[in-house]
Amino acid sequence: MKTLKFIVITAFTVLLGITSYAQTHDHSKMAVTKTDTIKVSGNCGMCKTRIEKAAKIEGVSKAEWNDETKMLTLVYDPAKVKTDDVLKKIAEVGHDTEKFKAEQKVYDKLPGCCQYR
């Protein structure tokens, strides 16, 4: 009987502790992410590497470019980064986006297989 009483009291204490933590934990500091799909010009695996590397700035948790659809899936924290900031970085390495066009001199330096214009 004492063992059963001990188990019930222990279980109650654990559940009470979990419930208290859930109510006092500040959920507002948890990162909220947003996912966007953006058209980015490119052709090949080297383009994919370059585009994804340029997109991975602070606040971006995932950047994945599909060379068949030419679409970049971007998962980011809108409190830390704006999509325009990411798109500008991609244009700076030679790839046109929906909003920003790469400078011609940067584009001209891309390998031949990466030139899409």
N, CA and C atoms as a LAMMPS dump frame, in Angstrom:
ITEM: TIMESTEP
0
ITEM: NUMBER OF ATOMS
351
ITEM: BOX BOUNDS ff ff ff
-5.0000000000000000e+02 5.0000000000000000e+02
-5.0000000000000000e+02 5.0000000000000000e+02
-5.0000000000000000e+02 5.0000000000000000e+02
ITEM: ATOMS id mol type element x y z
1 1 1 N 0.823 -1.187 0
2 1 2 C 0 0 0
3 1 3 C 0.87 1.255 0
4 2 1 N 1.969 1.204 0.793
5 2 2 C 2.862 2.355 0.84
6 2 3 C 3.507 2.589 -0.525
7 3 1 N 3.819 1.494 -1.24
8 3 2 C 4.439 1.61 -2.563
9 3 3 C 3.478 2.272 -3.547
10 4 1 N 2.243 1.863 -3.536
11 4 2 C 1.237 2.444 -4.428
12 4 3 C 1.045 3.924 -4.127
13 5 1 N 0.983 4.275 -2.854
14 5 2 C 0.848 5.67 -2.45
15 5 3 C 2.054 6.481 -2.93
16 6 1 N 3.251 5.919 -2.806
17 6 2 C 4.478 6.591 -3.251
18 6 3 C 4.455 6.816 -4.763
19 7 1 N 4.043 5.824 -5.548
20 7 2 C 3.979 5.925 -7.012
21 7 3 C 2.973 7.006 -7.423
22 8 1 N 1.825 7.035 -6.8
23 8 2 C 0.797 8.03 -7.135
24 8 3 C 1.287 9.44 -6.821
25 9 1 N 1.908 9.618 -5.68
26 9 2 C 2.425 10.941 -5.295
27 9 3 C 3.55 11.368 -6.246
28 10 1 N 4.432 10.456 -6.604
29 10 2 C 5.526 10.761 -7.533
30 10 3 C 4.981 11.152 -8.904
31 11 1 N 4.024 10.384 -9.421
32 11 2 C 3.425 10.684 -10.728
33 11 3 C 2.738 12.041 -10.702
34 12 1 N 2.011 12.332 -9.642
35 12 2 C 1.334 13.616 -9.51
36 12 3 C 2.342 14.768 -9.496
37 13 1 N 3.437 14.596 -8.786
38 13 2 C 4.472 15.629 -8.692
39 13 3 C 5.11 15.886 -10.052
40 14 1 N 5.41 14.83 -10.781
41 14 2 C 6.01 14.974 -12.11
42 14 3 C 5.047 15.697 -13.048
43 15 1 N 3.801 15.281 -13.077
44 15 2 C 2.815 15.931 -13.939
45 15 3 C 2.608 17.394 -13.575
46 16 1 N 2.59 17.694 -12.308
47 16 2 C 2.444 19.072 -11.85
48 16 3 C 3.633 19.909 -12.31
49 17 1 N 4.83 19.352 -12.234
50 17 2 C 6.033 20.062 -12.679
51 17 3 C 6.026 20.336 -14.172
52 18 1 N 5.613 19.352 -14.962
53 18 2 C 5.546 19.525 -16.419
54 18 3 C 4.522 20.596 -16.772
55 19 1 N 3.366 20.548 -16.153
56 19 2 C 2.312 21.527 -16.417
57 19 3 C 2.765 22.933 -16.036
58 20 1 N 3.423 23.056 -14.914
59 20 2 C 3.915 24.367 -14.471
60 20 3 C 4.941 24.917 -15.439
61 21 1 N 5.842 24.084 -15.927
62 21 2 C 6.872 24.531 -16.877
63 21 3 C 6.216 24.999 -18.172
64 22 1 N 5.247 24.257 -18.663
65 22 2 C 4.582 24.622 -19.91
66 22 3 C 3.89 25.974 -19.796
67 23 1 N 3.365 26.289 -18.627
68 23 2 C 2.656 27.554 -18.444
69 23 3 C 3.601 28.724 -18.229
70 24 1 N 4.77 28.483 -17.663
71 24 2 C 5.697 29.58 -17.381
72 24 3 C 6.744 29.774 -18.466
73 25 1 N 6.878 28.834 -19.38
74 25 2 C 7.875 28.935 -20.445
75 25 3 C 7.462 30.021 -21.432
76 26 1 N 8.398 30.881 -21.82
77 26 2 C 8.118 31.994 -22.73
78 26 3 C 8.171 31.501 -24.178
79 27 1 N 7.018 31.222 -24.749
80 27 2 C 6.944 30.713 -26.111
81 27 3 C 7.153 31.814 -27.152
82 28 1 N 7.117 33.053 -26.754
83 28 2 C 7.277 34.15 -27.707
84 28 3 C 8.696 34.236 -28.249
85 29 1 N 9.652 33.613 -27.588
86 29 2 C 11.037 33.664 -28.053
87 29 3 C 11.373 32.537 -29.027
88 30 1 N 10.404 31.687 -29.29
89 30 2 C 10.634 30.602 -30.234
90 30 3 C 10.641 31.182 -31.649
91 31 1 N 11.559 30.706 -32.462
92 31 2 C 11.692 31.209 -33.825
93 31 3 C 10.479 30.821 -34.665
94 32 1 N 9.969 31.788 -35.385
95 32 2 C 8.873 31.552 -36.312
96 32 3 C 9.476 31.606 -37.706
97 33 1 N 9.269 30.556 -38.473
98 33 2 C 9.848 30.54 -39.812
99 33 3 C 8.778 30.731 -40.869
100 34 1 N 9.245 31.19 -42.013
101 34 2 C 8.378 31.392 -43.162
102 34 3 C 9.029 30.667 -44.332
103 35 1 N 8.229 30.133 -45.222
104 35 2 C 8.744 29.445 -46.407
105 35 3 C 8.254 30.171 -47.651
106 36 1 N 9.187 30.493 -48.547
107 36 2 C 8.859 31.107 -49.829
108 36 3 C 9.477 30.281 -50.941
109 37 1 N 8.838 30.305 -52.09
110 37 2 C 9.379 29.669 -53.284
111 37 3 C 9.584 30.771 -54.317
112 38 1 N 10.829 30.883 -54.799
113 38 2 C 11.224 32.011 -55.629
114 38 3 C 11.929 31.516 -56.887
115 39 1 N 11.604 32.101 -58.023
116 39 2 C 12.261 31.741 -59.279
117 39 3 C 13.655 32.377 -59.314
118 40 1 N 14.669 31.527 -59.592
119 40 2 C 16.051 31.973 -59.702
120 40 3 C 16.64 31.334 -60.945
121 41 1 N 17.222 32.143 -61.827
122 41 2 C 17.792 31.632 -63.071
123 41 3 C 19.105 30.916 -62.83
124 42 1 N 19.289 29.815 -63.554
125 42 2 C 20.5 29.013 -63.472
126 42 3 C 20.325 27.775 -64.325
127 43 1 N 21.39 26.966 -64.422
128 43 2 C 21.335 25.807 -65.307
129 43 3 C 21.74 24.476 -64.69
130 44 1 N 22.756 24.474 -63.858
131 44 2 C 23.412 23.202 -63.539
132 44 3 C 23.717 23.039 -62.046
133 45 1 N 24.444 21.99 -61.735
134 45 2 C 24.83 21.705 -60.361
135 45 3 C 25.725 22.776 -59.765
136 46 1 N 26.598 23.374 -60.587
137 46 2 C 27.44 24.459 -60.076
138 46 3 C 26.582 25.671 -59.723
139 47 1 N 25.563 25.925 -60.525
140 47 2 C 24.623 27.016 -60.219
141 47 3 C 23.928 26.727 -58.89
142 48 1 N 23.478 25.504 -58.716
143 48 2 C 22.784 25.099 -57.487
144 48 3 C 23.647 25.389 -56.269
145 49 1 N 24.915 24.981 -56.332
146 49 2 C 25.83 25.207 -55.214
147 49 3 C 26.001 26.692 -54.939
148 50 1 N 26.197 27.473 -55.987
149 50 2 C 26.423 28.911 -55.857
150 50 3 C 25.193 29.622 -55.302
151 51 1 N 24.019 29.286 -55.83
152 51 2 C 22.768 29.913 -55.397
153 51 3 C 22.476 29.59 -53.928
154 52 1 N 22.579 28.321 -53.57
155 52 2 C 22.274 27.916 -52.196
156 52 3 C 23.265 28.517 -51.202
157 53 1 N 24.534 28.588 -51.593
158 53 2 C 25.542 29.18 -50.708
159 53 3 C 25.258 30.671 -50.502
160 54 1 N 24.921 31.375 -51.57
161 54 2 C 24.631 32.806 -51.466
162 54 3 C 23.392 33.069 -50.616
163 55 1 N 22.424 32.163 -50.686
164 55 2 C 21.165 32.351 -49.965
165 55 3 C 21.28 32.066 -48.473
166 56 1 N 22.28 31.324 -48.064
167 56 2 C 22.391 30.907 -46.658
168 56 3 C 23.021 32.016 -45.813
169 57 1 N 22.298 33.107 -45.655
170 57 2 C 22.75 34.19 -44.794
171 57 3 C 22.081 34.032 -43.432
172 58 1 N 22.487 34.841 -42.466
173 58 2 C 21.924 34.733 -41.118
174 58 3 C 20.407 34.906 -41.163
175 59 1 N 19.711 33.994 -40.541
176 59 2 C 18.255 34.02 -40.525
177 59 3 C 17.632 33.02 -41.481
178 60 1 N 18.437 32.471 -42.397
179 60 2 C 17.95 31.474 -43.345
180 60 3 C 18.317 30.089 -42.818
181 61 1 N 17.325 29.244 -42.627
182 61 2 C 17.605 27.897 -42.114
183 61 3 C 17.685 26.863 -43.235
184 62 1 N 17.099 27.168 -44.396
185 62 2 C 17.149 26.227 -45.515
186 62 3 C 17.035 26.989 -46.819
187 63 1 N 17.901 26.62 -47.763
188 63 2 C 17.833 27.167 -49.117
189 63 3 C 18.109 26.01 -50.066
190 64 1 N 17.109 25.644 -50.852
191 64 2 C 17.26 24.526 -51.772
192 64 3 C 16.742 24.93 -53.148
193 65 1 N 17.658 24.895 -54.161
194 65 2 C 17.309 25.285 -55.525
195 65 3 C 17.164 24.052 -56.38
196 66 1 N 16.103 23.995 -57.179
197 66 2 C 15.844 22.877 -58.073
198 66 3 C 16.224 23.286 -59.49
199 67 1 N 17.195 22.577 -60.089
200 67 2 C 17.675 22.972 -61.421
201 67 3 C 16.676 22.656 -62.536
202 68 1 N 15.685 21.814 -62.284
203 68 2 C 14.669 21.531 -63.3
204 68 3 C 13.577 22.592 -63.309
205 69 1 N 13.111 22.972 -62.123
206 69 2 C 12.024 23.953 -62.039
207 69 3 C 12.535 25.387 -61.931
208 70 1 N 13.832 25.528 -61.611
209 70 2 C 14.464 26.856 -61.415
210 70 3 C 13.859 27.592 -60.22
211 71 1 N 13.37 26.821 -59.251
212 71 2 C 12.735 27.41 -58.077
213 71 3 C 13.585 27.172 -56.834
214 72 1 N 13.719 28.228 -56.039
215 72 2 C 14.437 28.183 -54.771
216 72 3 C 13.406 28.122 -53.647
217 73 1 N 13.531 27.098 -52.807
218 73 2 C 12.692 27.013 -51.612
219 73 3 C 13.503 27.583 -50.467
220 74 1 N 12.977 28.605 -49.862
221 74 2 C 13.688 29.35 -48.83
222 74 3 C 12.898 29.286 -47.528
223 75 1 N 13.539 28.796 -46.466
224 75 2 C 12.934 28.763 -45.135
225 75 3 C 13.756 29.717 -44.276
226 76 1 N 13.094 30.718 -43.698
227 76 2 C 13.822 31.768 -42.988
228 76 3 C 13.002 32.346 -41.848
229 77 1 N 13.695 33.086 -40.996
230 77 2 C 13.066 33.781 -39.869
231 77 3 C 12.837 35.226 -40.3
232 78 1 N 11.596 35.625 -40.555
233 78 2 C 11.328 36.984 -41.032
234 78 3 C 11.704 38.083 -40.039
235 79 1 N 11.917 37.721 -38.781
236 79 2 C 12.362 38.71 -37.797
237 79 3 C 13.855 39.012 -37.96
238 80 1 N 14.585 38.124 -38.628
239 80 2 C 16.028 38.295 -38.783
240 80 3 C 16.461 38.68 -40.19
241 81 1 N 15.68 38.323 -41.199
242 81 2 C 16.094 38.56 -42.585
243 81 3 C 14.87 38.789 -43.47
244 82 1 N 15.061 39.614 -44.501
245 82 2 C 14.008 39.858 -45.489
246 82 3 C 14.357 39.103 -46.759
247 83 1 N 13.343 38.679 -47.491
248 83 2 C 13.604 37.94 -48.73
249 83 3 C 14.408 38.783 -49.718
250 84 1 N 14.173 40.09 -49.748
251 84 2 C 14.938 40.95 -50.654
252 84 3 C 16.439 40.882 -50.36
253 85 1 N 16.818 40.763 -49.087
254 85 2 C 18.233 40.651 -48.73
255 85 3 C 18.841 39.389 -49.332
256 86 1 N 18.09 38.302 -49.275
257 86 2 C 18.565 37.031 -49.835
258 86 3 C 18.652 37.134 -51.352
259 87 1 N 17.63 37.702 -51.975
260 87 2 C 17.613 37.812 -53.432
261 87 3 C 18.744 38.701 -53.95
262 88 1 N 19.07 39.746 -53.216
263 88 2 C 20.195 40.606 -53.597
264 88 3 C 21.504 39.835 -53.555
265 89 1 N 21.69 39.006 -52.529
266 89 2 C 22.911 38.186 -52.405
267 89 3 C 23.027 37.218 -53.579
268 90 1 N 21.922 36.648 -53.987
269 90 2 C 21.934 35.716 -55.119
270 90 3 C 22.283 36.452 -56.406
271 91 1 N 21.72 37.637 -56.586
272 91 2 C 22.033 38.437 -57.782
273 91 3 C 23.506 38.858 -57.783
274 92 1 N 24.061 39.094 -56.605
275 92 2 C 25.471 39.489 -56.51
276 92 3 C 26.434 38.401 -56.979
277 93 1 N 25.999 37.143 -56.957
278 93 2 C 26.872 36.056 -57.416
279 93 3 C 26.567 35.655 -58.858
280 94 1 N 25.66 36.401 -59.531
281 94 2 C 25.465 36.203 -60.958
282 94 3 C 24.16 35.581 -61.399
283 95 1 N 23.192 35.44 -60.504
284 95 2 C 21.936 34.783 -60.878
285 95 3 C 20.759 35.737 -60.729
286 96 1 N 19.982 35.855 -61.807
287 96 2 C 18.794 36.703 -61.792
288 96 3 C 17.718 36.081 -60.905
289 97 1 N 16.998 36.949 -60.204
290 97 2 C 15.868 36.513 -59.383
291 97 3 C 14.631 37.255 -59.873
292 98 1 N 13.52 36.998 -59.23
293 98 2 C 12.276 37.665 -59.61
294 98 3 C 12.369 39.18 -59.453
295 99 1 N 13.149 39.651 -58.488
296 99 2 C 13.212 41.089 -58.201
297 99 3 C 14.516 41.758 -58.619
298 100 1 N 15.615 41.002 -58.645
299 100 2 C 16.92 41.613 -58.888
300 100 3 C 17.656 40.882 -60.003
301 101 1 N 18.238 41.669 -60.904
302 101 2 C 18.997 41.112 -62.021
303 101 3 C 20.486 41.216 -61.704
304 102 1 N 21.229 40.16 -62.015
305 102 2 C 22.674 40.159 -61.785
306 102 3 C 23.341 41.179 -62.705
307 103 1 N 24.386 41.832 -62.193
308 103 2 C 25.141 42.768 -63.027
309 103 3 C 25.796 41.993 -64.168
310 104 1 N 25.865 42.616 -65.329
311 104 2 C 26.401 41.946 -66.514
312 104 3 C 27.843 41.479 -66.308
313 105 1 N 28.676 42.307 -65.649
314 105 2 C 30.083 41.929 -65.454
315 105 3 C 30.209 40.7 -64.547
316 106 1 N 29.308 40.559 -63.579
317 106 2 C 29.319 39.385 -62.7
318 106 3 C 28.81 38.167 -63.472
319 107 1 N 27.744 38.37 -64.234
320 107 2 C 27.185 37.289 -65.047
321 107 3 C 28.212 36.761 -66.043
322 108 1 N 28.947 37.664 -66.669
323 108 2 C 29.94 37.271 -67.682
324 108 3 C 31.056 36.409 -67.101
325 109 1 N 31.28 36.499 -65.795
326 109 2 C 32.331 35.705 -65.151
327 109 3 C 31.872 34.288 -64.798
328 110 1 N 30.581 34.014 -64.93
329 110 2 C 30.086 32.663 -64.653
330 110 3 C 30.656 31.691 -65.684
331 111 1 N 30.875 30.425 -65.296
332 111 2 C 31.302 29.418 -66.272
333 111 3 C 30.27 29.315 -67.399
334 112 1 N 30.677 28.896 -68.564
335 112 2 C 29.801 28.808 -69.729
336 112 3 C 28.536 27.997 -69.485
337 113 1 N 28.662 26.894 -68.745
338 113 2 C 27.482 26.057 -68.49
339 113 3 C 26.48 26.751 -67.572
340 114 1 N 26.907 27.778 -66.858
341 114 2 C 26.031 28.479 -65.924
342 114 3 C 25.359 29.693 -66.542
343 115 1 N 25.784 30.08 -67.747
344 115 2 C 25.208 31.259 -68.37
345 115 3 C 23.861 30.901 -68.991
346 116 1 N 22.833 31.566 -68.566
347 116 2 C 21.454 31.227 -68.917
348 116 3 C 20.793 32.28 -69.795
349 117 1 N 21.415 33.426 -69.976
350 117 2 C 20.808 34.509 -70.775
351 117 3 C 21.057 34.288 -72.252
